[in-house]
Amino acid sequence: MTIITLELSPELKQKLRESIACRDTQSIQQLLEYRLCTNGRSIAGTNIYSIER
């Protein structure tokens, strides 16, 4: 199993919580993709705080 930890702004955390509560999987996916791709970096870039396997 791989665990990816992201640092999220308070606003993004709130939007993510709301999307989870509404079971809005499309919105959850979009919010996470936005965070992973911020500043033009992908999951392979430096936006990831830590990865554990």
ABEGO torsion letter per residue (X at the ends): XBBBBBBBBAAAAAAAAAAAAAGBAAAAAAAAAAAAABGGBBAABAABABBBX
